[in-house]
Amino acid sequence: MQEAIPTQSQLRWQSLRPFNVIILCSFVFFFLIGIGQSYTRFGASPTFITPLFIPAIILLLCVLNLVGLIAKKDNIVQTLMPINCLSITFFVSINSHFQEHLYVSSFLYLVLLLPLFYSYLFAYSTTHLVINNIFLAICYIFASIIGNTDALAFLFNSTFLMTMCYLTIFTQSRHSKKNKQPVEIKPEQPSIINQQTGDYLKRIIHDIRQPLSSLSLYGHLLENKLTGTPQLQLAKNIKLASEELDRWLSSLLDLARMDSDTTVPQISEFTLASTLLPSIKKYQFQAFELGIQIITRLPNLTIKTDKRLFIEIIETLLNNAIIHGSQKKGTQILLSVRHYQGKALIQVWNQGAKIETSLLDNLFDEISLADNPLHNKSKGIGLGLPIAQRKAILCDTKIEVISNQRGSRFSFAVNIAENTKKHINLNKLSNHSIDYKILLIDDDQGILHALSMLLENWGYTVECADTAEEGLEKYYLNNYDLIISDYRLPNQKTGLDVIKKIKEQDDIPAVLLTGEADPGKLKEVQTTGKEINYKILNKPVKPASLRFLLKQLLK
């Protein structure tokens, strides 16, 4: 009997097998820890509130699916998967609203991320994905009503959940329409399947970043509006949740790029101090709000390495120092550079408790760190340092760490291209006079409205356009001090097209907003940015980063 030829959707699901194995391993780990904490004599607050047999059955289904995936018993897995996911949806939704305050946030984050997980687990069937997402929305609404959830929290969370459900269904259905015909398997070209997996991940993360950017901006505006009211803390929690989701998505995308070997270092020479200035100011502003001071000691060196990877490593180490270091008022973080064995040794020092030896040995191992029960997941999913180490290795260096009772030091060395003894002071935030007119172009009405409100709240005059043609028409009829444009615009136009046209007549500052995850398009954006001189800001837009960038451009 001739074997059935798989469809494109089935092939894509098979190519996603490593991702699905990781997702199911996470579910198994989640239920094992929950059962152990809730139904044994650990003396801790229970994680689960249902009878033992319910999570035990779900755990058994997860294990069966996991074994089936590893053994490539796809027919069995595709039969059990819908039952497994429906039971997880109902169980997690109920626990997210009938749980002690200690665990509510953890369950809520898992509920909001379930559509993303299901988009991988049900890549073989759009119908099953639709059914599970609808069931997830119903369960969440039902649990919210009988769980007496705060109305504002329910509004924000349900909006984000509905958007996630819609985007995962839309992305998969669009992909399925393009590839309905059966295809022939070509085992001699495994890289094609890997490329399809990467493209699928990039598309879905780009789509998810759009509403996440709107949520971040609205959260910032809501926080300003509720200042001095009892609801301020709720607005801050919403903002923190959106920022945490953004960090998770960015970490997952970085990890996928590292695993697919699509990140190739572009070695160049650049001045260290001026290159790090925007990043330092951004994190100084963030630390200042927590009562923490970032001090810098940077000589005016010219170094030789990959500029983008170098900046991302420094930002990871500064962010790690702020989050995991001492949170006391007056705490100091030091970023310093000194000569060491003919190279520039970059060091980030932070005050705080000593890193436990059990964590120190595997601090840059994402698998060991994620499974370590001592890891505090409220401060992230633990991928920042492992990804930074991978980027350092790509730059032919390595991050070293030492820790004692006073704090920790992270350091790595890079090559010096040129050296002078001049030092610059980056420790003071500058003031900025706001009296400027900005043209804002974006086809996403949510982002357009939220960003214009944010800019007007800072005192700028803002005019909006939702197409490239409308933006150029307004530019020709008015005078503007700065242009902000999204990368993707309707009618097969991009923000690059708009900025190029404007730069032909007037060299005014310009900012390109992008949520792109495709390395090819990102390279195009960065290369063109060097040629015609504009700045790039990644979505979700962080208000502090945008405000600092505008101050720099409109001096």
N, C-alpha and C positions, 0 to 999 in steps of 0.2 A: 504493500500500500504506500502510495507517495505521500511524503511528509508535507503538511500544510506550509505554505510560504508565509512568513510573518509579515504583518503590515508595518508601516513606518512607525506608528504609535507603539507597537509591541517592541520594535527594535529600540526606540528611544527609552522605553521602560527598562529594557535589558541593559542599556548603556548606563542607566542611572542606578544600577544594582549597588555599587559601593556607597552611594549616598543613602539609599534605602536601608542598607545594613547598619549604617551609622545611626540613622533615625530610630530604627527598631531597637538597637542597643541602648540608646538613650531612654526609650520607653521602658525597657526591661530594668535598667538601672534605677529609673524613677520609681517604679512599682516595688522593686526589691527594698530600696531604702525606706519608702513609705510604709510598707508592710512591717518591716523590722522595727520602725519607730512607733507605729501606731498599735501593734498587737503583741508587743513583747514588753518586758519590764525594764525599759531603758530609763524610765523616770522622766522622759521628755514629753512635751505636749504632743498629742497625736496629730499626724499629718492627714490621715483619712478618717472620715466620720461614718462610713458605711460598715456593714458587717464584713467580716474577713473574707467570706467566700466570693464576694463581688470583685475586689481587686485581685484575688487569687486566680479567678477565671480569666480576667483580662490579661494577667501576667502570663498564664499558660498559652493563651492565643498569641501573644507577642512572641513567646519563645518558639512556638510552632512555626509562625511566619518567618522568624529569623533563621531557623534551621532550614526551612524550605528555600529561602532566598540563597543561603550559602550553598545548599546542595543543588540549586538551580531546578527545583521542582516548581516551575512557574504556574502550572495548572492548579496545584494545591494552594499556592500562595494567593493567586487571584480569586480563588473561591473563599478563602478565609479572611482576606484583607478587609472587605466591606464590613463583615461582622465585627472584626477586631476594632476598626476605626469608629464605627457607630458606638460601640461600648465605651471606648476611650473618650469620645466626645461627650456622651451623657455623664460619665463619671467625673471628668475634669470640670465641666460646666457647673455641676451641682456643688462640687467642693470649692469652686471659686467664690461662692456667695454664702456658704454655710461653714465657715472656717474661722479659726482664731486669727486675729489681726496679723500675727507673725507670718502666716502662710498665704494670706489673701493675694498679695502682690505676685508671689511666685506662680500660683495657679492662674491668675489673670493674664500674666505674660504668656503662659503656655497656651491658654485659650486663644489669644490674639495671633499666635504663631501657628496654630493648627492648620489653617488654610494653606500656608506655605509648605508644611510637611506633607499635607495630603496631595498637593500638586505634584510631588515626586512619587508618593506611594501609589497614586492612581493615574500616572502618566499613560497607562495602557487603556484607560476608559474615561472619557469625558462625562458619561452618564453617571458613573459611580462618584466622580468628583463633585458633580452638581448635587446629587442626593446627599452626600456627606456634608457639603457646605450649607445646604438648606437646613439640614438637621442640626448642625452646629449653631446656626443663627437662632433657630427656634428654641433650642436648649438654653442658650445664653439669655434670651429675652424672658423665657419662663422662669429661670433661676433668679434673674434680676428682680422680677415682679414679686415673687414670693419671698425673696431674700431681702426685700426692703432696701435696695441699693439707692445711693444718693442719685438724684435726677441728673445733675450735671455730669457726674462720672459716667452714668449710664449712657448719656448722649454722646460723649466723646468716644467711649470704648465701643459702643455699638456702631457708630459711624466708621470707625477704623476697621472693625471686624467685617462689616458689610463691604467696605472697599477692598479689603484683602480677598474676601470670597469672590467678589466680582472679577478682580484682576486675574486671579489664578484660573478661573473658568474661562475668561476671555482669551488669555494667552494660550491656554491649551486648545481651545476650540479653533482659534485662528491657525495654530500650527497643524491641527488635524485636517482642516479643510485643504491646506496646501499639499498634504501628503496622504491621500486616501488610498492610492494604489499600492498593491503589494510590491515589495522590492526584493531583489536578490541579495543574499548575504555574501559579503566579500571578506572572508577571514584574513586575506592577505593585506587588508588596509584598515587595521584597527584604529589608526589615528583619526579616521573620518568620524567614527562613533564618539571618540573623545572630544572632537571639535564640536559635534552636535550637542553633547552634554554641556560643554562650556557656554555655547551660544544660548542654550535654553536658560541656564542659570543667569547669564548677563541680562537677557530680556526681562525675565521676571523680576529681578532685583531693580532694574531701571524703572519698571512700571510701579513697583511698590514704593520707590523713593518719591514719586510724584505726590501722592496724598500724605506721605510722611513729612515732606517739606512743608505742605500747607498746615499740617497739625502742629509742627514745631513753631511756625510763625504765629498761628492763632494762640498757641499756648503762651508765647512771650507777650502778646498783646493782652491776653486775659490776665496775666500776672500783673501787668502794669495797671490795668483797670481795677483790680481787686486789692491793690495796695491799701493797707489800713483796715481791711475788713476781715471777718472770721473765715471767709472762703479763700483767703490768700494761699494757705497751705495746700488746699486742693488743687489750685492752679499750678503751684510749684510741682506737685506730684505728677500732674499730667505732663508737664514739660520734661520732667526727669524721665518718665516712662518713654516718651517719644525719643529722647536722646539715647536712652539705653537700647531701644530697638534699632536706631540708626547705627550704633556701635556694633551690634550683633550682625546686622546685614553687611556692614563694611568689613568686619572680620571674616565672615564666611566668604565674601567675594575675594578678599586678599588671599585667603587660604586656597581657594580654587585656582587662582592665578598661579600661586606658587607650585601647586601640585601638577598643573598642566604645562609647566615650563614655558609660559608665555611672557614672563617678565625677563627681559634682557637688559642688563646694565648699559647705560649710555654714558661713558666716562667723559668728563669735561672738567675744565678748570674754572673756579669761581671764588669770589671773595666770601669768606666764611661769615663775617659779622653782618654784612649787609644782606646776605642770603637768609640768615636766621632771624633778622629783625621782625618781619611780620609774625612769624610763629612765636617768638618770644613775647611780643606785645599781646598777642591773643591769649597766651597762657598766663601772662602777668595780670591781665584783666580778670580772667577766671579765678586765679588764686586770690586776687585782691578782694573779691566778693566773699571769700571764705576767711579773710584775715591772715592769709599766707603771703609771704614776700618771696619773689623769685629774684635772685641776685645773679648777675652775669660778670664774668671776667673773660672777655674775648679779645685776643690780639687781632690785628688786622692782617690775617693770614690769607693766602690764596691756596686752596687745597684742590686735590685732584681725585674725584670720585663721581659716582652717579648723583646728580644734584637732587632729583626727586626722591630717590630712595634715602639719601642722607637726611633730607628734611623730615620725611616720614618717620625715620628712626628716632630723631631728636624729639619730635612731637609725641611719639609713643612713650619715651622715657620721661618727659615732663608731665604728661598726663598720668603716668603710673606713679610718679612722685607725689602729685597732688592727691590722687585717690587713695593710695595705699600708705602714704606717709602719715606723720602726725597731723591731726586735724585741729590742734590747739591754736588759738589766736597768737600771732607773733612768730609762728613757725617759719623757718627759712629753708628755701631750696636754692642750691648753688649749681649753676651751669658754668663750667670753666673749661679752658683749653690751655694746654701747656705742651712744650716740646718733650718728646720721649723717644729716645733711640732713633732720631732722625725723622720722626713722624709727629703729627698733631694728635695728642691724646685728649679726646673729648670725655668729660666726666660730668655726671649728674648726681649730686649729693642730696639726700633728703633725711630729715630728722624723723625719728619714730622708733617703734619696737624692732627688735632683731627678727629677721626672717627665720622661721623655723628650719632646722637642718633638713627635716623630711621634705620640705618644699624647695629648699635651696638646691638640692641635688637634681631636681627635675623641673626647675623654674622655666626652662625654655622648651619643654616637651609638652605639646598641647594635649596629647592623649593622657599622659600621667597626671597632668595638672587638672584636667576636666574630671577625672575619676577620683581625685583626692578629696575625701570628706572634709578636710580642713580648709579647702578653698572656699572663699567667701563669694558666692555667685551674685550677691546683691551689688558687687562692685565690678561686674562684668563676667563674661563667659570664659575668660582666661586665655584668650588667643593673642592679646596684644604683644606680650613679650616673645612668645614663640615666633610670631610672624616677623617681628622686628629682628630677631636673630637670623631668620632665613634671609631677610633683606641685607643684613650685615655680611652674611656669608657670600651673597651675590656680589657685594662690593669688596670681596677679598679681605674681610676683617672678621672680628668676632666680639660680641658683647661679653664682658667679664663683670662679675658682681662679687662684692664683699659686704658683709653685714655684721654689725655688732650691736651692743646695747644702746648706742647713741643714734644709730641710723644705718643707712645703706648707701653704697656707691656703685653706680653702673657706669662702665667706661668702655670705649672702643677707640682704635687708632685708625687714622686715614693718612694718605700720602700728602706731603706738602709740595706745592708747586712753586711758591714764592713766599718770602717772609719779610715782614717789617715789624718794628717794635711798637707801633702806634696802637693804643687802646681806645675803645669807645664805650660810652656809658649808655646802657639801654634800660636803666632801672626806673626812669620816671615816665609816667604817662602824660602825653601832651594834650592841651586843650584844643578845641576846634570850633571855629565860628561857622555857624550853619546859615547860609543864605544862598542856596543853589537850586537850580531847576533841573530835574531829572526826567528823562524819557525811559519808560519801563515797557518792555515788549515780552509778552508771554501768552501762549494760547491756552494755558490752563487757568481757568477763571478763579479757581480757589487760590492758587499761588499769586496770581495777579492782584486779587483783592487784598489778600493778607499782606503781601509785600508792600503795596502802596499805602496801606494803613500804617505799617511799621515805619516807613520812610517819612510819611506826613507827621507821625507822632514824634519823630526826631527833629522836625522843623523844616524838612525839605518840601519844595513844591514839586508835585509829581503829575505827569500826564501819561496815560496808559494806551497801549495798542496791543491787539491780539493777533496780528499778522505782520509779516515783513513789509508788505505793501503799505499798510496803514502807518506803520512806524516810520518808513521813509517819507511818506507824504507829510506827516506831522513834523518831521525833522526839517524838511525844506521850507515849511511855513513858519517855523518858530526858532528861537535860539535856546539851546540847552547847554548845561555845563557838564553833563555826564550821561552816558547811555548804558542801560542795563538790559540785556537781552538773553532769553532762553536759547539753548542751542537748537532744539527741534522746534520748527515752526510749520504751520500749514502750507499747502500747495508746494510741497517738496522743497521748501526753503529752509535755511538755517540762520542762526544768529550770526554766523561768520559772514554770510552774504550781506547782511545789514551793516555790520561793522566795517567790512571792506568798502562798501559804497560810501559810507560816511567818512571814512579815513581818506578817501580820494579827494575830498573837498575841505575837510577840517580835521586837524589832529587833536580832537577832544578826547578825554579819558573815556574808556569803555570797559565794561565788565561782562563776561560771558558766563551765564549760569548753565551748568550741565549736570545731569544725573547719569551720564554715559558710563557703562561698565566695559564696553568693548575696547580692548587695548589699541586696535587700529584707529578708531575714531578719536580716542584720547590723544594718540600721538599726533594726529592731524590737527587737533585743537591746540596742542602745545607748540607744535612747529609753526603754525600760522601765527600764534600769539607772539612768538619771537620776531616774526617778520614785520607785523603791522602794529605791535605794541598795544596789547590789551591784557587785562587780568582775567584769570579764570577762578570761579568760585563753584565748588561742588555742592550739589544738593544731597541731603536736606540743608538749606541755608541756615547757618548759625548766626543769630542776630549780632553777637559780639564780634564775630569775624567780619561780617558785612560792615558793621559800623567802623571798625578799625580801618578796613580797606578804603572806605569812602573818605575817611580823614586823610589817608595817605595820598589818594588821588586828587583831592580837592584842596590841597594846601595853597 
